[in-house]
Amino acid sequence: MTIPRPICETMLFLLPGSGHDAKVPTFTAAQAQIMMLRALYFILVVLGVTTPVHADCTDSKTQEPCVATDQWQINLAIGAGFRSNPLYGGHNFPLWLMPDISYYGEHWFFDNATLGYSWQLHDDIQLSLVSRLNEEKGYFHRRSAVNLFEPQFISSMGVAGPVQKVAMKQELSVAEADKRPLALDGGLQLDWFLPGLQLKLNWWHDISQQYDGQHLRLAASSGWQSQFGHWQLGVALAWKDQHLMNTYYGLNASEGEGLEYRALASWQPEISLHWQYPLTERWQLLSVWRHRWLNTDVEVPAGIGRIQSPLLQESTAHSWFIGFSYRFL
């Protein structure tokens, strides 16, 4: 049987290396993970699945507003706020405009720069194959595509908080480290909808082979309605492996004045609070606050021990915004 050329080319795409001439290719563990992820994407695109996503527009269990399928949801928030940048020499990101764009089809969905394919495992459990840009690059380059949706659109107009930080002379400025790569992550997402609570588990892997690592994130959120509007409290815990952390927060010998600082794996807890108050059918008041602990330790040469990465001026990152939101669709 002759295999059509397009299918042959697709099969070659699944291989993580370029050496396809070998009769019996061998793979490392990392290459095998990348190949499996690409294969999963290919299978879902070609074959599809038959179970629709969780699509109820009112969820009586979580008390959270849901999104109807097969239609775009476009909202734009206008107000004041900023997202901090913990790097030496880095700029804080003023928040003036915050778009919220999503689309949920029967299986495919797009939610603020996360592209995914979902199917229902149970009435309350949903599994998704997802991809998005890795967020770490956003700290190093203000105009990076990551900052468009991760998590808000960052305007270059004006400020609503301190914007310029002064780099200390003995530390490495962000201007000297802005060549950190922009990576594309792919992975799995598991959503579990409980009464008054939503749990979300994400596993991400670098499918672009820029940092060749992986990270996990477990998040829980609970919403409630009061006479003052709708509130949502969220907590999360992220784990980022050494490959990811070292790529973005480690220093090679040329950056470290002859010394190499290797970053360690990191646990990063986070807490957030969202508030919405409807004014009309399309207008509402909106406020967002988030705080994240970064834990960016590096191994110090000559056996001195470990310290916070010399790239960082602060060990936390936080953001806040308050303004008005308008729903277009």
N, C-alpha and C positions, 0 to 999 in steps of 0.2 A: 504494500500500500504506500502511495506517495503522500507525504505530508505537505500541505500547502505552505508556501514560503512565509506568509504572515504569521502562521502558527509557529514555524521554526524560529522566526525572529523573536517572537514572544517568549519561547522557551529559553532562548539565549539571554533574554532580559532578566530571567529569574536567577541566572548565575551571577554571583556577586563579583567575580573577577573577569578580566578580559581574555584570559587564556582559554578559549573554547576549543583550541585545536587538539588538546590532549584527549586521548581515547578514554582514559579513566581519570576524571578530575578528582582531586582531593580538596577538602574544605577544612578550615579551622572552625572552632565552635562559633566564633563571631560571624564568620561567613555563612555558616549553616543557619543561624538565627535570621540573618538578612534574607537569605533565600526562602526561608519558610514564610516570612512576612510578605515578601513579594508574591509568593505562590498563593497565599491567602487572598491578597488583593485581586490577583488574576482570576481565581476560582469564583469569587463573588461577582466580579464584573461579568464573566462569561455565563455562569450558571444562574446566579441570583438565588434568592430564597423566597419562600412562599408565605412567611408569617409577617403580618404588618407590625409596625412599631406601635408603642404605647401612644395613642393619639386622642385620648379623651380631653375635651377642652376645659372640663372642670374636674379636678381630682379631689374627691371627697375624703380620701385618706390622708394626703399630704397637705390639703388646704392650700395648694399652690396653683396659680393659673397655668393652664396647659396651652399648647399651641395646636391649632387646627392643621390638618395635613393639606398638602397641595396648594399652599398659598404662602406668599412672602409676608414676613412681619418686619416692618421698617420703622424704627423709632430714632429720634434724635434729641439728645439732652443738651441744653445750653445753660451754662452757669459758671462757677468758679471752683477751683481746687488745684491740687498738684499731686504728682507721684514722685517720691524721693528717689534720688540716685545715690547709692552708698559709695560709689567709686571716688577716689581722689581725682580732682580735676573734672569730675563729671557734672553735668547739668541736671538739675531737677526738671521734671516734665510738667509744664503748666497744662491744666485740663480746662479747656473752654468748651469743646464740642465732644460729645460721646455718642457715637452711633451704636445702635443695637439692631443687627441685621440677621435674620434667620429664615430658613426654609426647611420644612419637613414634608418630604414626600411619603409614599407608602413604605419605602425602605431607606432611600437616600436622605441625608440631611446636611445642611450647612448652618452652623451656629457660631457667628463671630469668629471666622477664620478657622474653625474646626470642621473638617469635612469627614463625614462618616456614613456607614452603612449598618443598619440595625435590624435585629429580629428579636421576637419575643420568646423568652424561655419559659415564662410563667406569667400569670396575670400581673404580678408585682415585680418581675425581674426582666431586665432588658440587657442584651449584650450587643456591643457595637464594635466594628472595626473602624478606627479613627486615624486621622493624620492632621498635623498642624506644624507651623514653624516653631522651633525651640525658642523660648523666651529670653535666654541668657544674653543673646546678642544685643537685645534692646538697651541694656545698660551701657554698652560700649559705643553705640552709634545711634544718635538721636533720631536720624531720619530712616532708621531701619524699618523694613516692612513689618517687623514684629510689633512695633509700637502703634500700628494702625488699629489693631484689634486686641492687643494683649495688655490690659483688657480693654482699654479705651483709646479713642483717637486723640492724639496729642497735637495740639495746635502750637505753631511757633509764634503766635501773636501774643504779646504781653505776658504777664505772670500773675499768679495768685498765690505766690509763696516764693521762697528764695530760689533763684535760678542758677546762679554761678557759685561754685564752690572753689576755694583757693587750694591748689595742690601744695602740700608741704614739700620742701626741697628734697628731703631724704626719701620720699616715697615716689613710686612710679605713677606718673600721670596717666589718665585714661587716654590722652592724646598719643601716648607712646604704645598703647596696647589695643588700639582700635582695629587691629587686623584679626581679631577673634572671628571664627567662621560663622556664617549663617547656616543653620542645620535644619533639615526636615525630619520630624519625628513621625513614626507610625506605631500603632499599637492597638490595645484592646481597652474597652471601657465597659464596666459592669454597673448598672443602675439598679438599686433596690428601693422600691417605694413602700414605706411603712406608714402606719397612721401617725400623722404629724411629723414625719421624719423622712428625709431622703438620704440614702447612702450612695456614694459613688467611688469606685475604685478604678484607677487608670494605671496601665503599664505602657510605657513609651520606650521605643528603641530608635536609635539614629539610623534611619534607612538611607540617608545621604552620605554616610561614612565620613562625616566631618569630625566627630569626636569619638565614634565607635563605642558608645556607652549606652546606658539605659537609666531610667528613673521611674519611680512609683509615686502615686499620690492617692491617699485615702481622705475623702471629704465627707462631712455630714452637715446638713442644713435643716433648719426647722423654721417654719413660718407661722405667723398668727395675725389675726385681724383684730384691731381695736378701734375705738372711736377716733383715734388720731391717725389712722391709716393702716397700711400693711407693713409688717416688720418681718425681716428674715435674718436669723443669726446663723453664721457658718463657722465651722472649725475644720482645719485640714492639717495633715502631716505628710510631708514629702520626703522621699529618700532619693538622693542623687549619687550615682556611683563615682568612683575615683576618676574614671576616664573623662566623664563630663566635667567634673569640678576642676581637674587639672588643666583641661583644654582652655577653660575660661578664666580661672583664678590662680593657676600656677604660673611660675616664672621660669623661663629658660635662662641659660648662662648669660646671654647677651642682655636680657632684660634685668637680671638680678646682679649686674656688675660682677660677673664671673661666678656667681653662686646660683645653684638651681634650687628652686622652691617647689616641691611637689605637693599639690593639694590632695586632701583626703576626702573620702566619701562623707556625705553630709546629710544630717537630719534637719528639716526645716519646718517647724510648726507655724501655723497661720490662724488668725482670727479675723472675721469680717462681720459688718452689720450693714444691712440695706433697709431703706425706708421709702415708701411710696404713699402719696396722698392724692387721690383723684380730685381734679377741679372741674373738668367737663368730660365729655365722652372721649376726647382726644388729648387733653392737657392734664398733666399731673405734676406735683412737686416730687422731687427725687433727691435722696441723699445716700452717699456710699462712703464707708470707712473700712480700711483694711490695714493690718499690721502683720509683717512677716519677719521671723528671726532667721538669719542667713546661715550662721555656723560655717564659715569658710576657712577652716584651719588648714595650714600647710606645714609640712615637715621642714624644720630649719636645718641647714647644712651643719656639719661638724658635730652632730649629736647633741645640739643644745636643747632640742625638744620641739614643740609645736607652738605656732603663733597664728594670729589672724592673718590672712593673705595681705601682703603689702599693697595690693591694689585697692583695698577697701579702707575707707575712712570711718565707716559706721558698720555695725554688726546687724542692723535691721533695715528694712525698707517699709515705708508706709505710704498710704495714699488716702485722699479724701476729696469729696466732690459734693456740692449742693447746687441745685438749679431746677430748671423746668424741663420736662420731657414732653415731646409731641409725637403722636402716633400717626404716621402717614398711611400705613396699610394695616 
